[in-house]
């Protein structure tokens, strides 16, 4: 019997600061309906999918920053998404800024099953950018100011397989996929907001989409897993972000990809048993991995 999951990459075009949560949730509902019509079991939405990418601004007033955060999931504005998903019998994964009851701030992604229940939630580990105001930049990338790092990578039994999550910059690090792979992940869901312009080295700007596919194709292949990468893209508050949301197979092949920088759905049928063809052969971890030779990876950093 095959274990097939039909997955939709629910890409979002830009969200401006003036767009309300209600405006955004209506767009997510349209994508959810489209995904249901396309036979999806699961639709994956981007990182920080409910607001504009606010770490591009230096803010000193904590109350102003906290307006971009959710204190509950679902909350009053996101509940319609959970209700509609349950009625349609479709699961989803959604990135948002999380403010906990005891005052911690995380860049979080939640996984919801077709019954509208939260399966699990993941807090971003690799926080890119900087923590101080850097006025020389045309826009800021202040994730290191606004978020704390999560507690590591996790997997959950869901959708007939083993599912993991990662967020944006996590996708550039091979350790992300390997830790998830060692935990048995067969399907890894990743939302992203990636500005085209990289102020510390503008020479990388023309390679944005190339690097995006490079890391997720390699992660999928080297760990024998499906990877779903989903963008919020287009010109948001004057800053262009890359698109090309895609579904990658354990072979590293691209199974489906978005072609616009707008709200769009790319759909692929993922037969999770395909993972075994890599994990029981060339990437049989138990047989071929040589952890003794990798110790430098887990040794503390010099500054620690
Ligand atoms: N959101 C996020 O993690 N974006 C980064 C931008 C480059 S680092 C400043 C990324 O890795 O795509």
Boltz pocket constraint, residues with backbone or C-beta under 6 A from the ligand:
constraints:
  - pocket:
      binder: B
      contacts: [[A, 47], [A, 126], [A, 128], [A, 129], [A, 141], [A, 167], [A, 168], [A, 169], [A, 170], [A, 172], [A, 192], [A, 193], [A, 194], [A, 195]]
      max_distance: 6.0
